[in-house]
Structure formats: structure tokens, C-alpha cells
Amino acid sequence: MAERAGDSFGGRRPTSHERTTGLPWDASYQDGPAPWDVGPQPAIVRLAAAGGFSGAVLDAGCGSGENALHVAALGLPVLGVDVAETALALARAKAAERGIAVEFAVADALRLERLGRRFDTVLDCGLFHTFDADERPEYVASLSSVTEHHGTLYVLCFSDIGPDIGPHPVSREELTSAFDAGNQWKVSAIEPDRLHTRYHDSGAPAWIATIERV
């Protein structure tokens, strides 16, 4: 997706995080690894080992692709999407180097319906917590548009409980209410976990939520 002249956001509306920092998400990948670029998240590895992923898989906000690559290595069809083209270039290079069949594409997480596809399992690792309260209903609706009925969404996000919390912490109530607002989702479980970054040696407090599309 080509950027319009003088438009570092590629013609889309900047997210609240981008408005706060004044930088597009792509900037996070242009001067070395992003803070969250630490390999597949242990929580996602455990989910995969337990058989949590099935059918067609979407990784929304895939970054440089580590989680998508891990799931695709199990033999599942995986599409990773992000607005950061530098991250996607890194992801494609990793896939080629490792010989893993996986697809990566530029897409706005707030406009996932434009993909024209539906998925049995959707992963959000570290994306939900970057949206403010005004953006969350739009994001949840976007997820609904691409998740098959009776499909599963996993959300790994920073939590507000515990020491050394990460940026954009989310309460259990905020996470629940975002998906309970309509009648398209059922929150099956929200468990405490860790989200690893380059700034947190043992990970920052996080929630791992299992949410069903109804």
C-alpha cells in the first residue's frame, strides 16, 4: 500500500497510540528490533502446544511475524496482518529463511472486513491494549467481521495487576466489557499471564483471554 505524499500513515486514520507518539507503527521497526519483538510469546507457544489453534488462522497486528510463524510451522494456514510494512518485510524474510509457508499482508486492524476472508482462529497479541476506549468498539466489530461463527479469538494484553506493569494496562473489566457490549462474542476465560518485551526480563503482567464468536 503506497503512502500518499507527506502521509506517513498510508492514507488511514492514525490510531490513538500513533497520535500520542506522533509516529506511525512502522517507525518502531526501522531502528532495530521493536520492544516487543522477542520471538514467539510463551503464552502463545503454550496455546499452540495445547491445540488451541485450528482451521484458518489470522494474526491481527502480527509485527515481524514470530507468533504467526510459530503457528504456521504446525501446518496450519496462517495470515499475519499489520500496518507496519517494515515489520511485514522482516516477517517474510524470516518465513523464507525458515522454509515456513505463511502469508503476510498489509491491513488496518480497524478495517479487517476489507480482507474479504473469514478465520476459525484469530490471535491478538499485544494489539488490543494499544486502542483507547473510543477505538475498542470499532476494533471488536472489525474482529467480528472476519471471525467464523463458533470461532475462537485469543487476546494477550497488558494487565493492570502486579508490579512492573507494561504501557497501556487493561483491567479485566475493560477487557470483558469490550466484548460483552454486543451479542456477537462470549468471553470464555480471562487468565493472568505474562507478555514478554525487551524491557521486562520475566515478562510484564498480562491477561490471556479466550473469546468465542457466537
C-alpha positions as CSV (number, residue, x, y, z in Angstrom):
1,M,0.0,0.0,0.0
2,A,1.7,3.2,-1.2
3,E,1.8,6.2,1.1
4,R,0.4,9.4,-0.1
5,A,3.0,12.2,-0.4
6,G,3.7,13.5,3.1
7,D,1.4,10.9,4.7
8,S,3.4,8.5,6.9
9,F,0.1,6.7,7.8
10,G,-0.6,5.5,4.3
11,G,-3.9,7.3,4.0
12,R,-5.5,5.7,7.0
13,R,-6.6,7.4,10.2
14,P,-3.8,7.2,12.9
15,T,-4.6,5.2,15.9
16,S,-4.7,6.8,19.4
17,H,-1.2,5.4,20.1
18,E,0.1,6.9,16.9
19,R,-1.4,10.3,17.7
20,T,0.2,10.2,21.1
21,T,3.6,9.4,19.8
22,G,3.3,11.3,16.6
23,L,4.9,8.3,14.8
24,P,3.4,5.5,12.6
25,W,3.7,1.9,13.9
26,D,6.3,1.3,11.1
27,A,8.8,3.6,12.9
28,S,9.1,1.0,15.7
29,Y,10.8,-1.4,13.3
30,Q,13.1,1.0,11.5
31,D,16.0,1.3,14.0
32,G,16.4,-2.3,15.2
33,P,14.0,-4.7,16.9
34,A,10.8,-3.3,18.4
35,P,10.5,-3.5,22.2
36,W,8.0,-6.4,21.8
37,D,10.0,-8.2,19.1
38,V,11.3,-11.1,21.3
39,G,10.3,-14.2,19.4
40,P,7.0,-16.1,19.9
41,Q,5.3,-15.3,23.1
42,P,5.5,-18.1,25.7
43,A,1.7,-17.8,26.2
44,I,1.1,-18.4,22.5
45,V,3.5,-21.3,22.4
46,R,1.6,-22.9,25.2
47,L,-1.7,-22.3,23.5
48,A,-0.4,-23.9,20.3
49,A,1.0,-26.9,22.2
50,A,-2.4,-27.4,23.8
51,G,-4.1,-27.5,20.4
52,G,-5.7,-24.0,20.7
53,F,-5.3,-23.1,17.1
54,S,-7.3,-24.8,14.3
55,G,-8.5,-24.1,10.8
56,A,-7.6,-20.9,9.1
57,V,-5.7,-18.6,11.4
58,L,-5.5,-14.8,11.5
59,D,-2.8,-13.0,13.4
60,A,-4.0,-9.4,13.8
61,G,-1.1,-7.0,14.4
62,C,1.5,-9.7,13.6
63,G,4.5,-7.4,13.7
64,S,7.6,-9.2,12.4
65,G,5.7,-12.5,12.4
66,E,7.1,-14.6,15.2
67,N,3.7,-15.8,16.6
68,A,2.3,-16.4,13.0
69,L,5.4,-18.3,12.0
70,H,5.2,-20.5,15.1
71,V,1.6,-21.4,14.4
72,A,2.2,-21.9,10.7
73,A,5.0,-24.3,11.5
74,L,2.4,-26.6,12.9
75,G,0.9,-26.9,9.4
76,L,-2.0,-24.5,9.7
77,P,-2.8,-21.9,7.1
78,V,-1.9,-18.5,8.7
79,L,-2.4,-14.9,7.6
80,G,-0.5,-12.3,9.5
81,V,-1.6,-8.7,9.0
82,D,-0.1,-5.4,10.2
83,V,0.1,-1.7,9.1
84,A,3.9,-1.7,9.5
85,E,5.4,-2.6,6.1
86,T,8.9,-2.8,7.6
87,A,7.7,-5.4,10.0
88,L,6.0,-7.4,7.3
89,A,9.2,-7.4,5.2
90,L,11.0,-8.8,8.2
91,A,8.3,-11.4,8.6
92,R,8.5,-12.5,5.0
93,A,12.3,-12.8,5.2
94,K,12.0,-15.0,8.3
95,A,9.5,-17.2,6.6
96,A,11.7,-17.7,3.6
97,E,14.8,-18.4,5.7
98,R,12.9,-20.9,7.8
99,G,11.1,-22.5,4.9
100,I,7.7,-21.9,6.5
101,A,4.6,-21.5,4.4
102,V,2.7,-18.4,5.7
103,E,1.1,-15.3,4.3
104,F,1.7,-11.7,5.4
105,A,-0.3,-8.7,4.2
106,V,-0.8,-5.0,4.9
107,A,-4.1,-4.4,6.6
108,D,-5.7,-2.0,9.0
109,A,-6.9,-3.8,12.1
110,L,-9.8,-1.4,12.3
111,R,-10.9,-2.4,8.8
112,L,-10.4,-6.2,8.7
113,E,-13.6,-6.7,6.7
114,R,-11.6,-5.4,3.7
115,L,-9.7,-8.7,3.7
116,G,-12.9,-10.4,2.4
117,R,-12.0,-13.6,4.3
118,R,-13.0,-15.4,7.5
119,F,-11.0,-17.3,10.0
120,D,-11.6,-20.1,12.5
121,T,-9.0,-18.8,15.0
122,V,-7.9,-15.2,15.5
123,L,-4.9,-14.1,17.5
124,D,-4.4,-10.6,19.0
125,C,-1.0,-10.5,20.7
126,G,-0.3,-7.0,22.1
127,L,-2.7,-5.1,19.9
128,F,-6.0,-4.7,21.9
129,H,-4.3,-2.7,24.7
130,T,-3.0,-0.1,22.2
131,F,-6.5,1.1,21.4
132,D,-8.2,3.6,23.6
133,A,-11.8,3.3,24.8
134,D,-13.3,5.1,21.8
135,E,-11.5,2.7,19.3
136,R,-12.3,-0.6,21.0
137,P,-15.9,-0.9,19.8
138,E,-14.6,-0.3,16.2
139,Y,-11.9,-2.9,16.7
140,V,-14.2,-5.5,18.2
141,A,-16.6,-5.0,15.3
142,S,-13.7,-5.4,12.9
143,L,-12.7,-8.7,14.5
144,S,-16.3,-9.9,14.3
145,S,-16.3,-9.3,10.5
146,V,-13.5,-11.9,9.9
147,T,-14.2,-14.5,12.6
148,E,-16.3,-17.5,11.8
149,H,-19.3,-18.2,14.0
150,H,-18.1,-20.5,16.8
151,G,-14.6,-19.4,16.0
152,T,-12.1,-18.5,18.7
153,L,-10.3,-15.3,19.5
154,Y,-7.3,-15.1,21.8
155,V,-6.2,-11.8,23.2
156,L,-2.9,-11.4,25.1
157,C,-2.7,-7.9,26.5
158,F,-1.0,-6.0,29.3
159,S,-2.9,-6.2,32.6
160,D,-3.2,-3.6,35.4
161,I,-2.4,-6.0,38.2
162,G,1.1,-6.6,39.6
163,P,4.4,-4.8,39.8
164,D,6.3,-3.6,36.7
165,I,3.1,-3.3,34.6
166,G,3.5,-2.5,30.9
167,P,2.3,0.5,29.0
168,H,-1.5,0.7,28.2
169,P,-2.5,-1.6,31.0
170,V,-6.1,-3.0,30.7
171,S,-8.3,-4.2,33.6
172,R,-10.2,-7.4,33.5
173,E,-13.4,-5.4,33.5
174,E,-12.3,-3.3,30.5
175,L,-11.5,-6.4,28.5
176,T,-14.7,-8.1,29.4
177,S,-16.9,-5.1,28.7
178,A,-15.3,-4.6,25.3
179,F,-16.6,-7.9,24.1
180,D,-19.8,-8.1,26.1
181,A,-21.1,-4.9,24.6
182,G,-22.9,-6.7,21.8
183,N,-24.3,-10.2,21.3
184,Q,-21.5,-11.4,18.9
185,W,-19.0,-12.6,21.5
186,K,-18.8,-14.8,24.6
187,V,-15.8,-14.4,27.0
188,S,-15.0,-17.9,28.0
189,A,-11.9,-17.2,30.2
190,I,-9.5,-14.5,31.2
191,E,-6.4,-15.7,33.0
192,P,-3.3,-13.9,34.3
193,D,-0.2,-14.5,32.2
194,R,3.0,-12.6,31.1
195,L,3.7,-10.6,28.0
196,H,7.5,-10.6,27.3
197,T,9.3,-7.5,26.0
198,R,12.9,-6.3,25.8
199,Y,12.2,-4.2,28.9
200,H,10.7,-6.9,31.1
201,D,13.1,-9.8,31.8
202,S,10.4,-12.2,33.0
203,G,7.5,-10.5,31.2
204,A,5.0,-7.9,32.2
205,P,1.7,-8.8,33.9
206,A,-0.8,-9.7,31.2
207,W,-4.2,-11.3,30.5
208,I,-4.8,-14.1,28.2
209,A,-8.4,-14.2,27.1
210,T,-10.3,-16.9,25.3
211,I,-13.3,-15.4,23.5
212,E,-15.8,-17.3,21.3
213,R,-17.6,-15.8,18.3
214,V,-21.3,-16.6,18.7
